[in-house]
Amino acid sequence: MSTPIISISNLSKHYKVPVREAGLKASVKSLFNRQHRVVRAVDEIAFTIQPGEVVGFLGPNGAGKTTTLKMLSGLLHPSGGEVSVLGFEPKRRQQDFLRQITLVMGNRNQLHWDLPALDSFELNRAIYGIPEAEFKSIRDEFIGLLEVGELVQKPVRNLSLGERMKMEIIGALLHTPKVLYLDEPTIGLDVTMQRRIRKFVAEYNQRFGATVLLTSHYMADVEALCKRVIVIHQGKILYDGALTRLVERFSAYKTLGITLENGRTADLSPYGEVVGQEAGRVVLRVPKALTTQTAARLLTDLPVADLTIEDPPIEDVIEQVFANEQVFANEQTNSSFP
């Protein structure tokens, strides 16, 4: 196996924050005897990522995802542990390191608001010292892939959210970094924009062999791009392994989609939990162990025109991981996942 691009061991980030009760008396008291508590944003996590991997980094708000990405970028100094990215220690912020990484945050802007994106691209060229010919070739290729040729000369403030996000991604990748940290890159975008950005990230990964660490609340992003996921909750890693294996291990049920002949309707609640119904199609939630038996009953008892059996949405699987945090933490300690 090749040398990991990203390697972290016992990585922690703790914050000391003041606390006090409400009211004037408590305010006065805190002037002389201030109390603090320690917030463990990231608590002794460890993982490695190989060259070219695209890994989903999942967790609820406040789980420690963005804090981890900022430490991997060198924007935050760890409270403890060891970090290596491309053989560098990120907190040193060495030029050779910064030239090979990028951090894209869906809720942050790097482009100049009142200037066309082309001007910001030119500034990035100067910052990274990209040769003129190489810069124009990469810039024009990315503009074509994201279909923004008619937009790059407009002031950024006149662009829609999705159009601005495309420009942000182009600007962040002009220096063709080897490591991409993508923090909610499709947040707030419509389905079409999300799909285009996912396709672009996949093509960039394939062409440049880039390593990608992706956080997203849109599970379609994760399913489309990532074979491996790392699940973090309350600063600790609950799971690190294949996305398919996570679904297999933690989905206690499957969903059955049933459409009856000639648009007929029927009460299907005796066969399972009805979780959806639209345009004559009924969706049932059925325990995994009873899936085959239930499907056979439906085909025998009813005039079924179409029947599908699917795994539950990945969102539901992740919720189950959080709900059973201690069980999964114990399994992660005692097992290794491929």
C-alpha positions, 0 to 999 in steps of 0.5 A, a space after each residue: 500500500 502506498 504512503 497515505 496522503 493524509 495521516 492523523 493520530 490522536 488529533 484533538 482540538 479543545 476550547 476553554 469557554 467561560 460559563 456563568 448563570 444568568 442575572 446581574 449577580 452572576 455577572 458581578 460574581 464572574 468578574 472576580 471568579 470566572 468559571 470555564 468549561 472545556 469543549 472537546 470539538 475534536 477528541 483524539 481521532 485517527 485515520 489515514 487517507 490514501 492518494 486518490 481517495 474520495 472520502 465522505 466525512 459525515 456528522 451532524 452540526 457541531 460534530 467536529 467536521 469543519 474543525 478537523 478540516 481547518 486543522 488539516 488545512 493549517 487554519 487551526 492548531 491542534 490541542 494534541 495529536 499528530 497530523 501529516 498532509 502530503 508529508 507536511 505539518 499543516 500548522 506550519 503553513 509552508 508554501 510548498 504545502 499550501 500550493 498543493 491543497 485547497 479548502 472550499 466552504 459552501 458558506 464562505 466567499 473568496 471571490 471579490 464581490 464587485 469584480 468579475 470572476 475572471 479578475 479574481 482568477 487572475 489574482 489567484 494566478 499571481 498568488 500561486 505563480 501559475 505560468 500564463 499558458 497553463 493557467 489559461 488552459 486550466 481556467 478555460 477547461 474548468 469554465 467549459 466543464 461547469 458551463 459558465 462561459 457567459 458568466 465569468 465577465 459578470 460581477 460576482 454580486 450579480 450571480 445566483 448562489 449556484 453560479 457563485 459556487 461554480 466560480 468559487 470552485 474554479 478559483 479554488 482549483 486553478 492551481 490544481 491542488 492534490 488535496 481537496 477539502 470540500 465543506 458543504 460545497 453544494 449547500 443551498 443549491 438546486 438539484 441540477 446545480 448539485 449534480 453538475 458540481 458532483 460531476 465536476 469533482 468526480 472528473 477532477 479526481 479522475 484527471 488529477 488523481 486528487 485526494 478529496 475529503 468531503 463533508 455534506 448534508 446531501 447524501 446524494 453527494 456522498 453516494 455519488 462520489 464516495 466509496 468510503 465514509 468516516 462518521 464523526 459525532 461529538 468529536 469522536 469517530 464512530 465509523 470508518 469504512 465502506 459506505 456499502 458496508 455501513 448500510 449492510 451493517 446498520 440497515 435493519 429494514 428495507 423499503 418495498 415500492 408497490 404499484 398495483 395493476 390498473 391504478 388500483 389501491 389497497 390497504 397495504 398496512 398489514 404487510 409493513 409500515 406505510 412510509 409513502 404513497 404517491 401516484 398509485 405507488 406505495 412505499 413500505 418499510 419492512 424488517 430486513 429478515 422478512 423482506 423475501 417473505 413479504 414480497 412473496 405475500 404481496 405477489 400472491 395476494 394482490 395484482 402487483 404491476 411493479 415491485 421494487 426492493 431497495 436499501 433505506 436512504 443513507 440518511 436513515 442509516 446515519 441516524 441509526 449510527 448516531 442513535 446507537 453511538 455507544 454500540 458503534 464506538 465499541 465495534 470500532 474499537 474492537 474491529 477494523 473496517 476495510 
